């Protein structure tokens, strides 16, 4: 049964970004309507020239060592194969002072909380 | 019957094999058969689950020497 999935990502840690990306990609390609909202520490990780995020613990180091699919690749597949929408938080864009051209090209337009909350109404909501 | 199209996702971790399959399926024709090769045990159960959910036809799953072979037919 398809449903709507809303994912809020605030962390810049590799493990959390990876889990959010896995959920978004598998959710999106399984017929769910997926919306991802990137704010706080996560947003800088979506600059085109961002360095790889730091692992939080031992598992994150294993992800790097074993070459798990990258979180950006998974989010991009969520968008391209599953029509997920990945939006930067408009507040985070302003605070970080980043332009759309500096962010990954597959991101959607910056989204405000009011709009995100309206979209998330009645959806499964996940926070990372 | 034509040979299935092989998607070699050995060495890739979840959800890598599933994503490789979906990316390839997009360009396939209805009725075509695909066979995913995966060394990731989680994907061996997750991919058939996805096939059932989305509605393609699962033709079989077997393991040979640590490699899972998941075959399916694209139905839409």
N, CA and C atoms of all chains as a GROMACS GRO file, in nm:
protein
  612
    1UNK      N    1   0.086  -0.119   0.000
    1UNK     CA    2   0.000   0.000   0.000
    1UNK      C    3   0.090   0.125   0.000
    2UNK      N    4   0.073   0.206  -0.099
    2UNK     CA    5   0.156   0.326  -0.107
    2UNK      C    6   0.112   0.428  -0.004
    3UNK      N    7   0.208   0.502   0.046
    3UNK     CA    8   0.172   0.609   0.138
    3UNK      C    9   0.268   0.724   0.120
    4UNK      N   10   0.251   0.825   0.202
    4UNK     CA   11   0.341   0.939   0.193
    4UNK      C   12   0.441   0.931   0.308
    5UNK      N   13   0.566   0.962   0.277
    5UNK     CA   14   0.674   0.955   0.376
    5UNK      C   15   0.744   1.090   0.379
    6UNK      N   16   0.751   1.148   0.500
    6UNK     CA   17   0.821   1.274   0.516
    6UNK      C   18   0.945   1.251   0.602
    7UNK      N   19   1.059   1.295   0.554
    7UNK     CA   20   1.185   1.271   0.624
    7UNK      C   21   1.253   1.405   0.653
    8UNK      N   22   1.281   1.429   0.782
    8UNK     CA   23   1.350   1.550   0.823
    8UNK      C   24   1.493   1.511   0.858
    9UNK      N   25   1.591   1.576   0.794
    9UNK     CA   26   1.732   1.545   0.825
    9UNK      C   27   1.797   1.670   0.883
   10UNK      N   28   1.846   1.659   1.006
   10UNK     CA   29   1.913   1.773   1.069
   10UNK      C   30   2.060   1.743   1.100
   11UNK      N   31   2.096   1.615   1.095
   11UNK     CA   32   2.231   1.576   1.134
   11UNK      C   33   2.325   1.577   1.016
   12UNK      N   34   2.451   1.605   1.042
   12UNK     CA   35   2.554   1.598   0.939
   12UNK      C   36   2.642   1.475   0.957
   13UNK      N   37   2.595   1.379   1.037
   13UNK     CA   38   2.677   1.258   1.057
   13UNK      C   39   2.651   1.157   0.945
   14UNK      N   40   2.754   1.087   0.909
   14UNK     CA   41   2.744   0.992   0.798
   14UNK      C   42   2.636   0.887   0.820
   15UNK      N   43   2.631   0.831   0.940
   15UNK     CA   44   2.535   0.724   0.966
   15UNK      C   45   2.391   0.772   0.949
   16UNK      N   46   2.362   0.891   1.000
   16UNK     CA   47   2.225   0.942   0.991
   16UNK      C   48   2.189   0.980   0.848
   17UNK      N   49   2.285   1.041   0.778
   17UNK     CA   50   2.260   1.074   0.637
   17UNK      C   51   2.237   0.947   0.556
   18UNK      N   52   2.315   0.844   0.587
   18UNK     CA   53   2.304   0.718   0.514
   18UNK      C   54   2.167   0.653   0.537
   19UNK      N   55   2.124   0.650   0.665
   19UNK     CA   56   1.996   0.586   0.697
   19UNK      C   57   1.880   0.664   0.633
   20UNK      N   58   1.890   0.797   0.638
   20UNK     CA   59   1.785   0.879   0.575
   20UNK      C   60   1.780   0.854   0.425
   21UNK      N   61   1.898   0.841   0.364
   21UNK     CA   62   1.906   0.820   0.219
   21UNK      C   63   1.853   0.682   0.180
   22UNK      N   64   1.881   0.582   0.264
   22UNK     CA   65   1.830   0.447   0.237
   22UNK      C   66   1.678   0.445   0.243
   23UNK      N   67   1.627   0.509   0.347
   23UNK     CA   68   1.481   0.513   0.364
   23UNK      C   69   1.414   0.589   0.248
   24UNK      N   70   1.476   0.702   0.211
   24UNK     CA   71   1.418   0.783   0.103
   24UNK      C   72   1.421   0.707  -0.029
   25UNK      N   73   1.532   0.641  -0.059
   25UNK     CA   74   1.544   0.576  -0.190
   25UNK      C   75   1.454   0.453  -0.198
   26UNK      N   76   1.459   0.368  -0.098
   26UNK     CA   77   1.375   0.248  -0.104
   26UNK      C   78   1.227   0.287  -0.096
   27UNK      N   79   1.196   0.383  -0.010
   27UNK     CA   80   1.057   0.430   0.000
   27UNK      C   81   1.006   0.484  -0.133
   28UNK      N   82   1.090   0.564  -0.199
   28UNK     CA   83   1.046   0.629  -0.323
   28UNK      C   84   1.029   0.529  -0.437
   29UNK      N   85   1.117   0.431  -0.446
   29UNK     CA   86   1.105   0.336  -0.556
   29UNK      C   87   1.001   0.228  -0.528
   30UNK      N   88   0.942   0.230  -0.409
   30UNK     CA   89   0.837   0.134  -0.377
   30UNK      C   90   0.699   0.198  -0.386
   31UNK      N   91   0.690   0.306  -0.458
   31UNK     CA   92   0.560   0.365  -0.485
   31UNK      C   93   0.510   0.463  -0.381
   32UNK      N   94   0.597   0.503  -0.287
   32UNK     CA   95   0.554   0.602  -0.188
   32UNK      C   96   0.593   0.742  -0.235
   33UNK      N   97   0.515   0.839  -0.188
   33UNK     CA   98   0.545   0.978  -0.220
   33UNK      C   99   0.638   1.029  -0.110
   34UNK      N  100   0.764   1.053  -0.146
   34UNK     CA  101   0.865   1.087  -0.044
   34UNK      C  102   0.906   1.234  -0.054
   35UNK      N  103   0.902   1.301   0.060
   35UNK     CA  104   0.951   1.438   0.069
   35UNK      C  105   1.059   1.443   0.176
   36UNK      N  106   1.174   1.501   0.141
   36UNK     CA  107   1.285   1.512   0.236
   36UNK      C  108   1.311   1.660   0.261
   37UNK      N  109   1.332   1.694   0.388
   37UNK     CA  110   1.354   1.833   0.429
   37UNK      C  111   1.490   1.839   0.497
   38UNK      N  112   1.582   1.917   0.438
   38UNK     CA  113   1.720   1.922   0.490
   38UNK      C  114   1.742   2.050   0.567
   39UNK      N  115   1.779   2.038   0.695
   39UNK     CA  116   1.804   2.158   0.773
   39UNK      C  117   1.925   2.139   0.864
   40UNK      N  118   1.956   2.244   0.940
   40UNK     CA  119   2.066   2.244   1.038
   40UNK      C  120   2.195   2.187   0.977
   41UNK      N  121   2.262   2.099   1.050
   41UNK     CA  122   2.394   2.051   1.006
   41UNK      C  123   2.391   1.970   0.877
   42UNK      N  124   2.276   1.919   0.838
   42UNK     CA  125   2.274   1.835   0.718
   42UNK      C  126   2.297   1.916   0.591
   43UNK      N  127   2.252   2.042   0.591
   43UNK     CA  128   2.249   2.114   0.463
   43UNK      C  129   2.387   2.130   0.400
   44UNK      N  130   2.488   2.162   0.482
   44UNK     CA  131   2.622   2.184   0.426
   44UNK      C  132   2.674   2.059   0.354
   45UNK      N  133   2.625   1.943   0.394
   45UNK     CA  134   2.669   1.817   0.330
   45UNK      C  135   2.616   1.807   0.186
   46UNK      N  136   2.520   1.890   0.150
   46UNK     CA  137   2.460   1.884   0.016
   46UNK      C  138   2.513   1.993  -0.076
   47UNK      N  139   2.623   2.061  -0.031
   47UNK     CA  140   2.694   2.149  -0.124
   47UNK      C  141   2.762   2.058  -0.223
   48UNK      N  142   2.776   2.106  -0.346
   48UNK     CA  143   2.841   2.022  -0.449
   48UNK      C  144   2.984   1.988  -0.411
   49UNK      N  145   3.050   2.080  -0.342
   49UNK     CA  146   3.192   2.058  -0.310
   49UNK      C  147   3.214   2.014  -0.165
   50UNK      N  148   3.108   1.964  -0.100
   50UNK     CA  149   3.119   1.928   0.041
   50UNK      C  150   3.214   1.809   0.061
   51UNK      N  151   3.297   1.815   0.165
   51UNK     CA  152   3.379   1.697   0.195
   51UNK      C  153   3.289   1.586   0.249
   52UNK      N  154   3.335   1.463   0.244
   52UNK     CA  155   3.255   1.351   0.297
   52UNK      C  156   3.228   1.375   0.445
   53UNK      N  157   3.102   1.352   0.488
   53UNK     CA  158   3.071   1.375   0.629
   53UNK      C  159   3.146   1.277   0.720
   54UNK      N  160   3.171   1.322   0.842
   54UNK     CA  161   3.246   1.239   0.937
   54UNK      C  162   3.158   1.129   0.993
   55UNK      N  163   3.213   1.007   1.007
   55UNK     CA  164   3.137   0.901   1.074
   55UNK      C  165   3.116   0.935   1.221
   56UNK      N  166   3.004   0.889   1.275
   56UNK     CA  167   2.971   0.914   1.415
   56UNK      C  168   3.039   0.807   1.501
   57UNK      N  169   3.053   0.688   1.449
   57UNK     CA  170   3.109   0.578   1.527
   57UNK      C  171   3.165   0.469   1.439
   58UNK      N  172   3.181   0.352   1.501
   58UNK     CA  173   3.246   0.241   1.433
   58UNK      C  174   3.171   0.198   1.306
   59UNK      N  175   3.038   0.203   1.312
   59UNK     CA  176   2.960   0.158   1.196
   59UNK      C  177   2.983   0.249   1.076
   60UNK      N  178   2.991   0.377   1.104
   60UNK     CA  179   3.016   0.473   0.996
   60UNK      C  180   3.150   0.448   0.928
   61UNK      N  181   3.248   0.411   1.010
   61UNK     CA  182   3.380   0.381   0.952
   61UNK      C  183   3.372   0.257   0.864
   62UNK      N  184   3.288   0.161   0.906
   62UNK     CA  185   3.269   0.040   0.824
   62UNK      C  186   3.201   0.074   0.692
   63UNK      N  187   3.105   0.167   0.696
   63UNK     CA  188   3.035   0.208   0.573
   63UNK      C  189   3.137   0.259   0.472
   64UNK      N  190   3.232   0.337   0.521
   64UNK     CA  191   3.334   0.394   0.433
   64UNK      C  192   3.426   0.283   0.382
   65UNK      N  193   3.470   0.201   0.475
   65UNK     CA  194   3.565   0.095   0.441
   65UNK      C  195   3.505  -0.005   0.341
   66UNK      N  196   3.378  -0.040   0.361
   66UNK     CA  197   3.316  -0.141   0.274
   66UNK      C  198   3.250  -0.082   0.150
   67UNK      N  199   3.266   0.049   0.134
   67UNK     CA  200   3.216   0.118   0.016
   67UNK      C  201   3.066   0.098  -0.006
   68UNK      N  202   2.989   0.122   0.099
   68UNK     CA  203   2.843   0.121   0.085
   68UNK      C  204   2.804   0.231  -0.014
   69UNK      N  205   2.688   0.218  -0.082
   69UNK     CA  206   2.647   0.324  -0.175
   69UNK      C  207   2.645   0.458  -0.102
   70UNK      N  208   2.697   0.562  -0.165
   70UNK     CA  209   2.704   0.693  -0.100
   70UNK      C  210   2.567   0.753  -0.074
   71UNK      N  211   2.554   0.830   0.034
   71UNK     CA  212   2.421   0.885   0.067
   71UNK      C  213   2.370   0.980  -0.041
   72UNK      N  214   2.463   1.052  -0.104
   72UNK     CA  215   2.416   1.146  -0.208
   72UNK      C  216   2.364   1.069  -0.330
   73UNK      N  217   2.436   0.959  -0.362
   73UNK     CA  218   2.392   0.876  -0.474
   73UNK      C  219   2.252   0.821  -0.447
   74UNK      N  220   2.229   0.776  -0.322
   74UNK     CA  221   2.097   0.720  -0.288
   74UNK      C  222   1.988   0.827  -0.293
   75UNK      N  223   2.017   0.945  -0.242
   75UNK     CA  224   1.916   1.052  -0.249
   75UNK      C  225   1.887   1.088  -0.395
   76UNK      N  226   1.993   1.092  -0.476
   76UNK     CA  227   1.974   1.126  -0.617
   76UNK      C  228   1.890   1.018  -0.687
   77UNK      N  229   1.914   0.891  -0.651
   77UNK     CA  230   1.833   0.783  -0.709
   77UNK      C  231   1.689   0.793  -0.662
   78UNK      N  232   1.670   0.836  -0.536
   78UNK     CA  233   1.534   0.855  -0.485
   78UNK      C  234   1.460   0.956  -0.573
   79UNK      N  235   1.533   1.062  -0.612
   79UNK     CA  236   1.474   1.169  -0.696
   79UNK      C  237   1.452   1.119  -0.838
   80UNK      N  238   1.556   1.057  -0.896
   80UNK     CA  239   1.550   1.023  -1.038
   80UNK      C  240   1.470   0.897  -1.069
   81UNK      N  241   1.476   0.800  -0.977
   81UNK     CA  242   1.404   0.674  -1.003
   81UNK      C  243   1.270   0.669  -0.933
   82UNK      N  244   1.256   0.745  -0.824
   82UNK     CA  245   1.133   0.734  -0.745
   82UNK      C  246   1.056   0.864  -0.731
   83UNK      N  247   1.103   0.967  -0.803
   83UNK     CA  248   1.036   1.096  -0.800
   83UNK      C  249   1.021   1.154  -0.659
   84UNK      N  250   1.119   1.124  -0.572
   84UNK     CA  251   1.119   1.187  -0.440
   84UNK      C  252   1.152   1.335  -0.457
   85UNK      N  253   1.111   1.412  -0.358
   85UNK     CA  254   1.145   1.554  -0.358
   85UNK      C  255   1.235   1.580  -0.239
   86UNK      N  256   1.352   1.638  -0.266
   86UNK     CA  257   1.447   1.668  -0.158
   86UNK      C  258   1.464   1.819  -0.154
   87UNK      N  259   1.415   1.880  -0.046
   87UNK     CA  260   1.417   2.025  -0.036
   87UNK      C  261   1.507   2.075   0.075
   88UNK      N  262   1.591   2.174   0.046
   88UNK     CA  263   1.660   2.240   0.156
   88UNK      C  264   1.561   2.326   0.234
   89UNK      N  265   1.582   2.338   0.362
   89UNK     CA  266   1.499   2.425   0.447
   89UNK      C  267   1.536   2.569   0.415
   90UNK      N  268   1.440   2.654   0.390
   90UNK     CA  269   1.471   2.791   0.348
   90UNK      C  270   1.546   2.868   0.457
   91UNK      N  271   1.513   2.840   0.583
   91UNK     CA  272   1.585   2.905   0.693
   91UNK      C  273   1.731   2.864   0.693
   92UNK      N  274   1.758   2.733   0.674
   92UNK     CA  275   1.897   2.685   0.674
   92UNK      C  276   1.976   2.744   0.557
   93UNK      N  277   1.908   2.760   0.442
   93UNK     CA  278   1.973   2.819   0.325
   93UNK      C  279   2.016   2.962   0.357
   94UNK      N  280   1.928   3.036   0.424
   94UNK     CA  281   1.958   3.176   0.460
   94UNK      C  282   2.071   3.184   0.562
   95UNK      N  283   2.063   3.101   0.666
   95UNK     CA  284   2.165   3.106   0.772
   95UNK      C  285   2.302   3.065   0.718
   96UNK      N  286   2.303   2.964   0.635
   96UNK     CA  287   2.428   2.915   0.579
   96UNK      C  288   2.480   3.010   0.471
   97UNK      N  289   2.391   3.088   0.413
   97UNK     CA  290   2.429   3.182   0.308
   97UNK      C  291   2.472   3.110   0.181
   98UNK      N  292   2.397   3.006   0.146
   98UNK     CA  293   2.434   2.925   0.030
   98UNK      C  294   2.336   2.952  -0.085
   99UNK      N  295   2.388   2.951  -0.208
   99UNK     CA  296   2.300   2.974  -0.324
   99UNK      C  297   2.261   2.840  -0.384
  100UNK      N  298   2.154   2.840  -0.463
  100UNK     CA  299   2.107   2.716  -0.527
  100UNK      C  300   2.218   2.656  -0.613
  101UNK      N  301   2.298   2.740  -0.677
  101UNK     CA  302   2.404   2.692  -0.766
  101UNK      C  303   2.514   2.617  -0.691
  102UNK      N  304   2.526   2.646  -0.561
  102UNK     CA  305   2.629   2.578  -0.482
  102UNK      C  306   2.581   2.444  -0.428
  103UNK      N  307   2.450   2.421  -0.436
  103UNK     CA  308   2.394   2.296  -0.384
  103UNK      C  309   2.380   2.192  -0.496
  104UNK      N  310   2.363   2.067  -0.458
  104UNK     CA  311   2.347   1.960  -0.556
  104UNK      C  312   2.230   1.993  -0.651
  105UNK      N  313   2.250   1.972  -0.782
  105UNK     CA  314   2.150   2.015  -0.880
  105UNK      C  315   2.016   1.941  -0.873
  106UNK      N  316   2.014   1.824  -0.807
  106UNK     CA  317   1.890   1.746  -0.800
  106UNK      C  318   1.803   1.784  -0.681
  107UNK      N  319   1.851   1.884  -0.602
  107UNK     CA  320   1.767   1.930  -0.491
  107UNK      C  321   1.654   2.017  -0.546
  108UNK      N  322   1.541   2.015  -0.476
  108UNK     CA  323   1.431   2.102  -0.513
  108UNK      C  324   1.453   2.242  -0.459
  109UNK      N  325   1.355   2.329  -0.477
  109UNK     CA  326   1.365   2.466  -0.429
  109UNK      C  327   1.358   2.468  -0.276
  110UNK      N  328   1.418   2.571  -0.213
  110UNK     CA  329   1.407   2.582  -0.068
  110UNK      C  330   1.260   2.586  -0.025
  111UNK      N  331   1.234   2.518   0.086
  111UNK     CA  332   1.096   2.504   0.133
  111UNK      C  333   1.086   2.560   0.274
  112UNK      N  334   0.980   2.632   0.302
  112UNK     CA  335   0.957   2.682   0.437
  112UNK      C  336   0.885   2.577   0.520
  113UNK      N  337   0.890   2.597   0.652
  113UNK     CA  338   0.828   2.499   0.742
  113UNK      C  339   0.677   2.490   0.726
  114UNK      N  340   0.614   2.602   0.699
  114UNK     CA  341   0.468   2.601   0.685
  114UNK      C  342   0.426   2.506   0.574
  115UNK      N  343   0.496   2.520   0.462
  115UNK     CA  344   0.465   2.436   0.346
  115UNK      C  345   0.500   2.289   0.375
  116UNK      N  346   0.616   2.268   0.438
  116UNK     CA  347   0.657   2.131   0.468
  116UNK      C  348   0.556   2.065   0.563
  117UNK      N  349   0.514   2.140   0.664
  117UNK     CA  350   0.417   2.085   0.760
  117UNK      C  351   0.286   2.050   0.690
  118UNK      N  352   0.246   2.135   0.597
  118UNK     CA  353   0.122   2.107   0.524
  118UNK      C  354   0.139   1.980   0.441
  119UNK      N  355   0.256   1.965   0.376
  119UNK     CA  356   0.282   1.846   0.295
  119UNK      C  357   0.292   1.720   0.381
  120UNK      N  358   0.343   1.736   0.503
  120UNK     CA  359   0.368   1.620   0.589
  120UNK      C  360   0.243   1.574   0.663
  121UNK      N  361   0.137   1.650   0.653
  121UNK     CA  362   0.016   1.616   0.726
  121UNK      C  363  -0.036   1.478   0.684
  122UNK      N  364  -0.049   1.390   0.782
  122UNK     CA  365  -0.100   1.257   0.754
  122UNK      C  366   0.002   1.160   0.698
  123UNK      N  367   0.128   1.204   0.682
  123UNK     CA  368   0.232   1.117   0.626
  123UNK      C  369   0.308   1.049   0.739
  124UNK      N  370   0.377   0.939   0.706
  124UNK     CA  371   0.475   0.883   0.801
  124UNK      C  372   0.584   0.986   0.813
  125UNK      N  373   0.629   1.013   0.935
  125UNK     CA  374   0.734   1.113   0.951
  125UNK      C  375   0.855   1.053   1.021
  126UNK      N  376   0.970   1.077   0.962
  126UNK     CA  377   1.095   1.022   1.014
  126UNK      C  378   1.194   1.136   1.033
  127UNK      N  379   1.270   1.127   1.140
  127UNK     CA  380   1.367   1.234   1.168
  127UNK      C  381   1.507   1.176   1.188
  128UNK      N  382   1.604   1.238   1.122
  128UNK     CA  383   1.743   1.192   1.136
  128UNK      C  384   1.834   1.308   1.171
  129UNK      N  385   1.312  -1.890  -2.534
  129UNK     CA  386   1.310  -1.774  -2.444
  129UNK      C  387   1.449  -1.711  -2.440
  130UNK      N  388   1.454  -1.582  -2.450
  130UNK     CA  389   1.583  -1.511  -2.448
  130UNK      C  390   1.646  -1.523  -2.309
  131UNK      N  391   1.777  -1.516  -2.308
  131UNK     CA  392   1.849  -1.518  -2.180
  131UNK      C  393   1.813  -1.394  -2.100
  132UNK      N  394   1.806  -1.407  -1.965
  132UNK     CA  395   1.777  -1.286  -1.886
  132UNK      C  396   1.891  -1.184  -1.895
  133UNK      N  397   1.856  -1.060  -1.875
  133UNK     CA  398   1.957  -0.954  -1.872
  133UNK      C  399   2.020  -0.956  -1.732
  134UNK      N  400   2.151  -0.972  -1.729
  134UNK     CA  401   2.221  -0.986  -1.600
  134UNK      C  402   2.254  -0.848  -1.540
  135UNK      N  403   2.220  -0.832  -1.413
  135UNK     CA  404   2.258  -0.710  -1.340
  135UNK      C  405   2.355  -0.755  -1.231
  136UNK      N  406   2.482  -0.732  -1.254
  136UNK     CA  407   2.584  -0.782  -1.162
  136UNK      C  408   2.608  -0.679  -1.052
  137UNK      N  409   2.545  -0.704  -0.936
  137UNK     CA  410   2.558  -0.610  -0.822
  137UNK      C  411   2.640  -0.675  -0.710
  138UNK      N  412   2.726  -0.770  -0.747
  138UNK     CA  413   2.807  -0.835  -0.645
  138UNK      C  414   2.900  -0.732  -0.580
  139UNK      N  415   2.913  -0.740  -0.449
  139UNK     CA  416   3.001  -0.648  -0.377
  139UNK      C  417   2.931  -0.521  -0.332
  140UNK      N  418   2.809  -0.500  -0.377
  140UNK     CA  419   2.735  -0.379  -0.340
  140UNK      C  420   2.644  -0.409  -0.220
  141UNK      N  421   2.634  -0.314  -0.130
  141UNK     CA  422   2.550  -0.332  -0.011
  141UNK      C  423   2.412  -0.269  -0.030
  142UNK      N  424   2.318  -0.316   0.050
  142UNK     CA  425   2.180  -0.267   0.050
  142UNK      C  426   2.178  -0.116   0.067
  143UNK      N  427   2.099  -0.042  -0.008
  143UNK     CA  428   2.009  -0.088  -0.112
  143UNK      C  429   2.069  -0.081  -0.253
  144UNK      N  430   2.200  -0.092  -0.264
  144UNK     CA  431   2.267  -0.082  -0.394
  144UNK      C  432   2.213  -0.177  -0.501
  145UNK      N  433   2.204  -0.310  -0.470
  145UNK     CA  434   2.154  -0.402  -0.573
  145UNK      C  435   2.011  -0.370  -0.619
  146UNK      N  436   1.925  -0.332  -0.525
  146UNK     CA  437   1.788  -0.295  -0.562
  146UNK      C  438   1.788  -0.174  -0.654
  147UNK      N  439   1.870  -0.074  -0.620
  147UNK     CA  440   1.874   0.048  -0.700
  147UNK      C  441   1.930   0.019  -0.840
  148UNK      N  442   2.028  -0.069  -0.847
  148UNK     CA  443   2.083  -0.104  -0.980
  148UNK      C  444   1.977  -0.175  -1.065
  149UNK      N  445   1.900  -0.260  -0.999
  149UNK     CA  446   1.792  -0.329  -1.070
  149UNK      C  447   1.689  -0.229  -1.122
  150UNK      N  448   1.647  -0.138  -1.036
  150UNK     CA  449   1.542  -0.043  -1.075
  150UNK      C  450   1.590   0.048  -1.188
  151UNK      N  451   1.716   0.091  -1.178
  151UNK     CA  452   1.770   0.178  -1.282
  151UNK      C  453   1.769   0.106  -1.418
  152UNK      N  454   1.801  -0.025  -1.416
  152UNK     CA  455   1.806  -0.103  -1.539
  152UNK      C  456   1.664  -0.135  -1.590
  153UNK      N  457   1.574  -0.164  -1.496
  153UNK     CA  458   1.435  -0.198  -1.533
  153UNK      C  459   1.367  -0.086  -1.610
  154UNK      N  460   1.401   0.036  -1.573
  154UNK     CA  461   1.340   0.153  -1.636
  154UNK      C  462   1.355   0.151  -1.787
  155UNK      N  463   1.470   0.097  -1.832
  155UNK     CA  464   1.497   0.097  -1.975
  155UNK      C  465   1.463  -0.036  -2.041
  156UNK      N  466   1.409  -0.129  -1.961
  156UNK     CA  467   1.374  -0.259  -2.015
  156UNK      C  468   1.234  -0.257  -2.076
  157UNK      N  469   1.203  -0.362  -2.153
  157UNK     CA  470   1.071  -0.374  -2.213
  157UNK      C  471   0.985  -0.468  -2.129
  158UNK      N  472   0.853  -0.449  -2.134
  158UNK     CA  473   0.761  -0.539  -2.065
  158UNK      C  474   0.781  -0.680  -2.120
  159UNK      N  475   0.789  -0.778  -2.030
  159UNK     CA  476   0.809  -0.916  -2.073
  159UNK      C  477   0.954  -0.961  -2.065
  160UNK      N  478   1.046  -0.865  -2.058
  160UNK     CA  479   1.188  -0.901  -2.051
  160UNK      C  480   1.221  -0.960  -1.915
  161UNK      N  481   1.318  -1.052  -1.916
  161UNK     CA  482   1.362  -1.114  -1.790
  161UNK      C  483   1.495  -1.055  -1.745
  162UNK      N  484   1.506  -1.042  -1.614
  162UNK     CA  485   1.627  -0.986  -1.554
  162UNK      C  486   1.676  -1.080  -1.446
  163UNK      N  487   1.807  -1.082  -1.426
  163UNK     CA  488   1.863  -1.162  -1.317
  163UNK      C  489   1.964  -1.077  -1.242
  164UNK      N  490   1.935  -1.056  -1.113
  164UNK     CA  491   2.025  -0.976  -1.029
  164UNK      C  492   2.121  -1.071  -0.957
  165UNK      N  493   2.250  -1.041  -0.963
  165UNK     CA  494   2.350  -1.116  -0.885
  165UNK      C  495   2.389  -1.029  -0.767
  166UNK      N  496   2.377  -1.085  -0.646
  166UNK     CA  497   2.407  -1.006  -0.527
  166UNK      C  498   2.479  -1.091  -0.423
  167UNK      N  499   2.577  -1.031  -0.358
  167UNK     CA  500   2.645  -1.100  -0.247
  167UNK      C  501   2.592  -1.049  -0.113
  168UNK      N  502   2.495  -0.957  -0.119
  168UNK     CA  503   2.439  -0.899   0.003
  168UNK      C  504   2.314  -0.978   0.042
  169UNK      N  505   2.320  -1.045   0.157
  169UNK     CA  506   2.212  -1.134   0.197
  169UNK      C  507   2.080  -1.058   0.220
  170UNK      N  508   2.091  -0.936   0.275
  170UNK     CA  509   1.971  -0.855   0.299
  170UNK      C  510   1.897  -0.828   0.168
  171UNK      N  511   1.973  -0.799   0.063
  171UNK     CA  512   1.911  -0.770  -0.066
  171UNK      C  513   1.841  -0.893  -0.122
  172UNK      N  514   1.892  -1.012  -0.087
  172UNK     CA  515   1.833  -1.136  -0.138
  172UNK      C  516   1.690  -1.153  -0.089
  173UNK      N  517   1.658  -1.098   0.027
  173UNK     CA  518   1.519  -1.106   0.073
  173UNK      C  519   1.442  -0.977   0.042
  174UNK      N  520   1.516  -0.866   0.036
  174UNK     CA  521   1.452  -0.736   0.015
  174UNK      C  522   1.407  -0.718  -0.131
  175UNK      N  523   1.486  -0.766  -0.225
  175UNK     CA  524   1.452  -0.747  -0.367
  175UNK      C  525   1.323  -0.824  -0.403
  176UNK      N  526   1.309  -0.954  -0.364
  176UNK     CA  527   1.181  -1.022  -0.392
  176UNK      C  528   1.062  -0.950  -0.327
  177UNK      N  529   1.084  -0.896  -0.209
  177UNK     CA  530   0.979  -0.819  -0.140
  177UNK      C  531   0.937  -0.700  -0.226
  178UNK      N  532   1.036  -0.631  -0.281
  178UNK     CA  533   1.009  -0.515  -0.366
  178UNK      C  534   0.934  -0.559  -0.493
  179UNK      N  535   0.979  -0.670  -0.552
  179UNK     CA  536   0.917  -0.720  -0.676
  179UNK      C  537   0.767  -0.748  -0.652
  180UNK      N  538   0.737  -0.812  -0.538
  180UNK     CA  539   0.596  -0.841  -0.506
  180UNK      C  540   0.517  -0.714  -0.483
  181UNK      N  541   0.579  -0.621  -0.412
  181UNK     CA  542   0.508  -0.498  -0.378
  181UNK      C  543   0.475  -0.417  -0.503
  182UNK      N  544   0.572  -0.408  -0.593
  182UNK     CA  545   0.554  -0.325  -0.712
  182UNK      C  546   0.473  -0.398  -0.819
  183UNK      N  547   0.475  -0.532  -0.814
  183UNK     CA  548   0.389  -0.607  -0.906
  183UNK      C  549   0.457  -0.668  -1.026
  184UNK      N  550   0.591  -0.676  -1.025
  184UNK     CA  551   0.657  -0.752  -1.131
  184UNK      C  552   0.648  -0.900  -1.095
  185UNK      N  553   0.691  -0.986  -1.187
  185UNK     CA  554   0.679  -1.130  -1.161
  185UNK      C  555   0.812  -1.189  -1.115
  186UNK      N  556   0.813  -1.238  -0.990
  186UNK     CA  557   0.933  -1.302  -0.937
  186UNK      C  558   0.942  -1.443  -0.995
  187UNK      N  559   1.052  -1.473  -1.063
  187UNK     CA  560   1.065  -1.605  -1.126
  187UNK      C  561   1.144  -1.703  -1.041
  188UNK      N  562   1.229  -1.650  -0.953
  188UNK     CA  563   1.304  -1.741  -0.866
  188UNK      C  564   1.417  -1.674  -0.792
  189UNK      N  565   1.456  -1.736  -0.682
  189UNK     CA  566   1.570  -1.690  -0.604
  189UNK      C  567   1.652  -1.813  -0.569
  190UNK      N  568   1.780  -1.810  -0.597
  190UNK     CA  569   1.865  -1.921  -0.557
  190UNK      C  570   2.002  -1.869  -0.518
  191UNK      N  571   2.071  -1.948  -0.434
  191UNK     CA  572   2.204  -1.910  -0.389
  191UNK      C  573   2.306  -2.010  -0.442
  192UNK      N  574   2.414  -1.959  -0.496
  192UNK     CA  575   2.522  -2.045  -0.544
  192UNK      C  576   2.654  -1.987  -0.499
  193UNK      N  577   2.720  -2.056  -0.410
  193UNK     CA  578   2.854  -2.013  -0.366
  193UNK      C  579   2.859  -1.872  -0.312
  194UNK      N  580   2.758  -1.836  -0.231
  194UNK     CA  581   2.760  -1.703  -0.170
  194UNK      C  582   2.705  -1.592  -0.259
  195UNK      N  583   2.656  -1.630  -0.378
  195UNK     CA  584   2.596  -1.530  -0.467
  195UNK      C  585   2.447  -1.563  -0.485
  196UNK      N  586   2.362  -1.466  -0.457
  196UNK     CA  587   2.218  -1.486  -0.477
  196UNK      C  588   2.182  -1.443  -0.620
  197UNK      N  589   2.096  -1.525  -0.681
  197UNK     CA  590   2.048  -1.496  -0.816
  197UNK      C  591   1.897  -1.475  -0.805
  198UNK      N  592   1.852  -1.357  -0.834
  198UNK     CA  593   1.709  -1.326  -0.824
  198UNK      C  594   1.662  -1.296  -0.966
  199UNK      N  595   1.568  -1.378  -1.014
  199UNK     CA  596   1.522  -1.356  -1.152
  199UNK      C  597   1.377  -1.307  -1.151
  200UNK      N  598   1.346  -1.220  -1.243
  200UNK     CA  599   1.212  -1.162  -1.251
  200UNK      C  600   1.177  -1.126  -1.394
  201UNK      N  601   1.049  -1.107  -1.417
  201UNK     CA  602   1.000  -1.060  -1.546
  201UNK      C  603   0.933  -0.925  -1.525
  202UNK      N  604   0.969  -0.831  -1.609
  202UNK     CA  605   0.907  -0.698  -1.602
  202UNK      C  606   0.765  -0.709  -1.655
  203UNK      N  607   0.666  -0.665  -1.578
  203UNK     CA  608   0.527  -0.684  -1.619
  203UNK      C  609   0.456  -0.553  -1.654
  204UNK      N  610   0.525  -0.440  -1.634
  204UNK     CA  611   0.458  -0.314  -1.668
  204UNK      C  612   0.560  -0.204  -1.693
   0.00000   0.00000   0.00000
